Amino acid sequence: MAKRQNFGAYLRACRLKAGLGLRTFAEAAGLKPSNLCAIEYGRQAPSQKAETLGRIADALGLPRGSRERQRLFDLAAKHRPGTLAPDVAAFAGRTPGVPVLLRTIENRRLTREDLERLTEYVNTQLGKPSR
């Protein structure tokens, strides 16, 4: 799926890949079919609520922690510039060390490359494979 894809196009592509019709998917995700259609075609912004996006991801069969699920949340956040993806914001809000970490990253003015190296380091230290 394309890098510059918007939320609605990504949602529709995921829904079709999962073999779900609009009404069936809307019911499974707890949405009105008309609202879902408006979101897919960019006439309505996606929800910014982690719970709603989680229901959408679950209905699509996107596993927790998967790149696809993270992309869904990230694309939703792009509709409100300057905000974090709802799942990230929820984690940051309940995890005391995250604000300190984010302020450190900002104060050090880390580049994207620096952040990728930092991520690689953390994954290596925790014994997790790189993404």
N, C-alpha and C positions, 0 to 999 in steps of 0.2 A: 504494500500500500504506500502511496506517495508520501514523501517527506513533508510537503507543504499542505497537506490535507487539512480541512477544517473538521470540526467535531461532527457536524451533520453527515458529511460525506463518509467519514470514518465509521460512524455508527451504522449507516446504511450498508456499507461494505461488510462490516462484521455481521450484521443481521442476515444479509444474503448468504454470506459464507456459512453461517450456522444453519441455513435452510429454513429460516423463520419468516412467515408472512407478517405483514405490518400489524394486523389485528392480534394475531397469536402472540407476537412479541410484546406488543403494548400491554396485553393482559398479564403476561408473565412478569413484566417489569413494573406493573402497577401504574401504567400511564394511560391517558386517553389516546386512542388512535389518531385523532385529529392533531393533538399536541405533538405526538411523535412524528407525524408527517411534517408538521411545521418546523420541527427541530432538524429533521433530516435535510430539508430543503432550505435551511438557513433563515427562515422567517421568524423563528423563535430561538432565543438563546437557551443553551442547556442549563439545567439546574446546577447550582454550585454546592448543593448539599451532598456530603459524603454518603449519606444513607441512600439517597435516590440514585446516585451514580453507582453505588454498590449493587443495588437491585438490578440496574441496567446491565452491569458487568456480569452479574450472576446469571441473568436471563440469557445472556449471550454465551455463557459457558466459559468466560475468561477467568482463569484461575487467579487466586490471590497471589500477588507478587510477580505475576507475569508481565512481560513487556507490553503486551496488548492491553492489559487492564490499566497499567500505568499510563500508557498513551491516551486511553480514553479519559482519564482524570486530567492529564496535562492539557489535552485539547479543550476540555471544558473550561479550564482556568484561563485559557487564552481569550475567552470572551469577556473577561474582566481584567484588563491589563494591570499589572502591579500586584496581583494576588497569587497566592500559592494554590496549587491543586488542593482540592478539599481533603484528600486523604493525607497529604503532607502537612497541611495546616492542623488537622486533628492530631496527628502524631506530635508535631512541634508543640502544640498546646498542652499535651499531657506528659511531655518528656522534659524534665527540668534542664538538662544539658544542651538542648538544641538551640535555644536563643544565644547562649554563649558561643557555641560553635559557629552559628551564622554570623554573629558580630565579628568573630575572629576572622572568618573568611572575608567579610566585607572590609575590615580594617587592613588586612594584608593585601587586599586588591588582587585576589587570586584570579588567574586567567582560566579559561575553559580547559586548557591543557593541564594547568596545575590541579584543577578539580578532578580531571580524569585520572591523574597520577595519584591523587589523594584517595580516590575511590578504589583504585587498584591496590594501593597499600592496605587500606582497611579490609578489603576482601581477602588479600593474602594473609593478613594477620589473623583473620577469623576462619581461615581455611575454606573460603567460598570461592567458586570459580568466577573468573572475570566475565563481564557481560559484553 
